[in-house]
Structure formats: C-alpha cells, structure tokens
Amino acid sequence: MRNVIRGEARKALTGRQWWILPLAGTFLCLLSTFGFASEGHKAIEAGGSAAEVTNNIARAWMMMFLFSSLFGAILVSREYGTGTIGRSVLLAGSRGRLLAAKTAAATLAGAAFGLLALALGALSCAVAGSAYGDAPAFTGETWLILLGCFACSVLAAPWGALLGWIVRHQVASVALIITLTLVVDTGIQALAPEFAKYLLTIAMSSVYRDVKPDLLSVPLALAVIAGWLAAAYYAAHRLVRTRDIV
C-alpha cells in the first residue's frame, strides 16, 4: 500500500495544477490580506485593536482550503477524463486500494497547501501593516487561527478527492466544489444559520476561528467535518465498487 500511495503522490506532481492552484490561492489570499491591512489601518486610527487587525489578516489565509479541495478533486477526476483510471486500478491491485491511496495522496497535498497558508499567513501578519506604519500584534489567538487555516487545508483535500470519485468528471467536480463553498453553504448560512453551522464549509469557519455568530465549538466542528468525510468516503467506496470504473 505504501508504494501505491507513493505512486499516487508522484502523479500529483504531474501536470500544471500542482503549481497553478497554490499560486492562485496565494494571490487571492494576498488580495484579502492587503484589504484587511488597509481597513485595519483605518480601524487602528479610530482606536481599534491592532491584535484584531492581525487576526483578520491571519484569517485571510483560510481561502487556501478551497484550492486544496480543488486539487484533490482534479487529482482523481482527471484520470477519468484521460481514460487512465482503469490502468491505475490494475497497478493498485484493487479499486478500494486505489481509492484509499488517492485519498491519502490528496491529504498529503492538503498538508502542503496548509503549510503554505501557515507560513505565508504568519509572514503576512508580520509585514502587511508595515505599508501603513502599523506594527503587528501577534497573540495566542493569531496562532490558533493560522493553525486552523492549516487544518482546513488538510481536511479539504480529501473532501475534494472524494467528490472527484463520486462525480467522475473534472469540470463538474470543480464546479460543484466552487458552488458549494462560495454559493450554497454561504447562502444557507444567511437564510438558516442554525442549520448551516453543520455544513462542511461553515464547520470549517469554526476551525479557523471566524467571528461569525452561531458557529459550533472547534471540537464539535471537527466532529462534523469528520462525519462529512466519512459519509463521502462511504459513498465514493460504494460507487467505485458497484459502477463501471470507466
């Protein structure tokens, strides 16, 4: 099994998505970072807390989890598009082994996205306000936020991979993830926050310690995310075993 995971990890570094998605995620996070820094400068001038500004800059890096999930989805679904999924099953030894190996490889990729978010998030907190003459104010909460961004990136990658197994189409799986993350979950949160806090994306808001009301505690949010991942793994495993692989 270790060799299968190693092979899938090498596949993850083929093509262009391994550098395009982290680059795109970094770009969007930086846009949010400088927006928070600019608004934060105005808030500090009005007597606001420098620590809260630093925390908001840290939260800007939660966006990386979207690109981590897209990476996971593409890692799986592109093999259906190219028709190589059947050969991958033969090399893995079984459909179940390939499913587990690709999920593990996606999780490793998610850890790379998370480390990128953690490192660049900490750097952004340290230097983003310097353009406005504002000194950073790191607190324990800042580091908890950054660790939450890391955790969300790690957890989002297998979620994307499992959706890729379920949908089996690259464009459709990418569109589904973007729609769920940016439209459906946020829309439901606006309409029914008591229900929405149990959705995957909103549960992740608890993990990176968002300030929205009606969020779950971090341990309960992690349990909810684990439930979503378990349900997706069950669905993907069942479909992989019962449907034609190509």
BADREN-86684 format. One record per residue: x, y, z of N, C-alpha, C in turn; residue in one letter. Coordinates in steps of 0.2 Angstrom, whole numbers, plus 5000, padded with zeros to 4 digits. Example, Ala and Ser with C-alpha at 12.3 -4.5 7.8 and 13.67 -1.06 7.14 Angstrom:
BEGIN
506649725039506249785039506649845039A506449895035506849955036506450005039S
end
This chain:
BEGIN
500449945000500050005000500450065000M501050065004501450125004501750144997R501850094993502150104986501550134982N500950114983500350144979500350214981V500350234987500250304989500850344987I501450314987502050354984501950364977R501650314973501550324966501050374965G500450374969499950424968500250494970E500650504975500950564976501350594971A501750544967502150574961501650594956R501050564955500650584950500350654952K500350664958500050734960500550794958A501150774956501650824954501650834947L501250794943501250794936500750854934T500850874928500350924925500550994928G500051044928500251104930499851124936R499351084938498951104944499351114950Q499851074951500251074957500551144959W500651184953500951254955500451304953W499951294949499451344947498951354953I498751304956498251314961498551344968L499151324970499451364976499551434974P499851444968499951514966499251554966L498751524963498151564963497851574970A497951524974497751534981498151584985G498751584984499151634987498951704984T498851714978498651784975498051804978F497451764979496851784982496951804989L497351754993497451775000497851835001C498251854996498651914997498151974996L497751964991497252024990496852034996L496651984999496251995005496652025011S497251995011497752025016497852095016T497952125010498052195009497452235010F496852205009496252235010496152245018G496252185022496252185029496752235032F497352245029497852285032497552365031A497352375025497052445023496552465028S496052415028495452435033495652435040E496152395042496352385049496752455051G497152485046497452545047496952595049H496352605046495852655047495552635054K495452575056495152555062495652575068A496352565067496852575072496852655073I496752695068496752765068496152785072E495652745072494952765075494952735082A495552705084495552675091495452605092G495452565086495352495086495952455088G495852395089496452345092496852325086S497552335087498052305082498052235082A497852205088497852125088497252105084A496752135084496152115080496352125072E496652175070496852185064497352125061V497852105066498252055064497851985064T497351975068496951915067496651915061N496351965059495951965052496451955046N497051975047497551965041497651885041I497751855047497851785048497251745045A496651775046496051735043496051745036R496351785033496351795025496551735022A497051695026497351635023496951575023W496351575026495851525026495651505018M495651555014495551545007495851485004M496451465006496851415003496551345003M496051345008495751275008495351265002F495051314999494651304993495151274987L495751304987496151274982496451204983F496451194990496651124992496151074990S495551094991494951044989494951034981S495051094977495051084970495651044968L496251044971496751004969496550924970F496250914976496050844977495550824972G495150864970494650844965494950824958A495450874956495750864950496250804950I496550794956496950734956496550664954L495950664956495550604954495250604948V494850664947494450664941494750674934S495350694934495750704928495950634925R495950584929496150514927495450484923E494950504925494350484921494350524915Y494550584915494550624908495050594903G495650574906496150544901496050474900T495650444904495550364902496050324906G496450354910496950314913496750284920T496150294922495950264928495950194929I495750154923495750084923496450054924G496950084921497650064922497850074929R497650134932497850144939497550094944S496950074942496650014946497049954946V497249934940497649874939498349884943L498649934942499349944946499249944953L498649974956498549974963498349904966A498049864962497849804964497149794965G496749844967496049844968495749914968S495149924967494849984967494850014974R494749974979494750004986495450034987G495949994985496650014987496850084983R496550094977496750154973496350214977L495750194979495350254982495650274988L495950224992496250244999496950284997A497250254992497950284990497850354988A497350374983497250434981497050484986K496550454991496350504997496950515001T497450475002498050485006498450535003A498550524996498950574992498650644992A498050644992497650714992497750744999A497750705004497850735011498550755012T499050725009499750745009499850815005L499450815000499450884996499150935000A498550915003498250965008498750995013G499150955016499650975021500151025018A500351015012500751065008500451125007A499751125005499351195005499351225012F499251185017499151205024499851245026G500351205025501051235027501151305023L500951305017501051365013500551425016L499951405018499551455021499751475028A500051425032500351445038500951495038L501351475034502051515033501851585030A501551585025501351655022500851695026L500451655029499951695034500351725039G500851695042501251725048501651775045A501951765039502351825036501951885035L501351875032500851925031500651965037S500551925042500351965049500952005051C501551985050502152025052502252085048A502152085041502352135037501852175033V501252155033500652185029500552255031A500552265038500352335041500952385040G501552355038502152405038502052455033S501652445028501552495022501152555025A500752545030500352595033500652615040Y501252595042501552615048501352575054G500952525053500652485059501052425061D501252415067501652365069501152305070A501352245069500952185070500852175078P500352135080500152125087499952045087A500452005087500351935087500151915094F499651875095499351845101499251775100T499051735106498951665105498351655100G497851695100497351685095497551685088E498051735087498351735080498551665078T498951635082499251575080498751515080W498251525084497651475083497251485077L497251545074496951555068497351525062I497951535063498451515057498451435057L498451405063498451335064497751305061L497251345062496551325059496551325052G496851375049496951385042497351325039C497851305043498251245041497751185041F497451175046496951115047496451115042A496151165040495651165035495951145028C496551165027496851145020496951075020S497151045026497250975026496650935025V496150955028495450925028495050935021L495250985018494851005012495050965006A495750945006495950905000495650835000A495650795005495250735004494550735002P494250795005493550805003493450814996W493950854993493950864986494050804982G494550764984494650704981494050654981A493750644986493150604987492550624982L492450694982491950724977492150704970L492850704969493050684962492850614960G492950574965492750504964492050494963W491650534967490850524966490650554959I490950614957490650654951490950624945V491650604945491950574940492050614934R492050684935492150724929492450794932H493050814928493450864931493050934931Q492750954926492451014926491851014931V491450964931490950954935491150954943A491650924944491850914951492150984954S492451014949492751084951492151134952V491751134947491151174948490751164954A490651104956490251084962490551104968L491251104969491651124975491551204975I491651234970491651304970490951334972I490451294969489751314970489551304977T489751244980489551234987489951274992L490551294990490951334995490751404995T490651434989490551504988489851524988L489351484986488651504985488251464990V488251404989487651364993487751365000V488351355003488451355010488351425013D488651475010488651545012487851565012T487551545006486851565006486451535011G486551475013486151435018486251475025I486951485026487151525032486751585033Q486651625027486251685028485551675029A485251625027484551605027484351565034L484851515035484651475041485351455045A485551505049486251495052486251435057P485651425060485651365065485751305061E485551295055485651235051486351235048F486551295045487151305041487751285045A487751295052488351285055488551205055K488151165053488351095052488551075045Y488551125040488851115034489551115034L489951085029490651075030491051135030L490851185025491251245024491151285030T490551295033490351335039490651305045I490751235045491051205051491851225051A492051225045492751245044492851325047M492351365046492451435049492551425056S492251375060492451375067493151355068S493451315064494151285065494651345064V494551385059494951445058494751505062Y494251495067494051545072493751605069R493351595064492951655062492551685067D492351755066492051785071491251795070V491051755065490351745063489951725069K489351745071488951715076488651645074P488451605079488051545078488551495075D489151495077489651435074489751385080L489951325078490051275083490751285086L490751255092491451255095491951215091S492551225092493051195087493051115088V492951085094492951015094492350985090P491751015091491150995088491251005080L491551055078491551075071492051015068A492550995071493050945069492650875068L492150865073491750805073491350805067A491050865066490550875060490950865053V491550895053491950885047492150815046I492350775051492450705051491850665048A491250685051490650655048490550665041G490650725038490550735031491050695027W491750695030492250655026492050575026L491850555032491650485032491050465027A490550515027489950495023490250505015A490650545014490950555007491350495005A491750465010492150405009491650345007Y491150345011490750285011490350285004Y490150345002489850354995490350334990A490950364990491450354985491550284984A491650254990491850174990491350134987H490750154989490150114986490150114979R490150184976490150194969490650164965L491250164968491850134965491850064964V491550034969491449954969490849934965R490349974964489749954961489649974953T490050034952489950054945490550044941R490450044934491050034930491550084931D492150064931492750104933492850164927I492650144921492750194916492150224913V
end
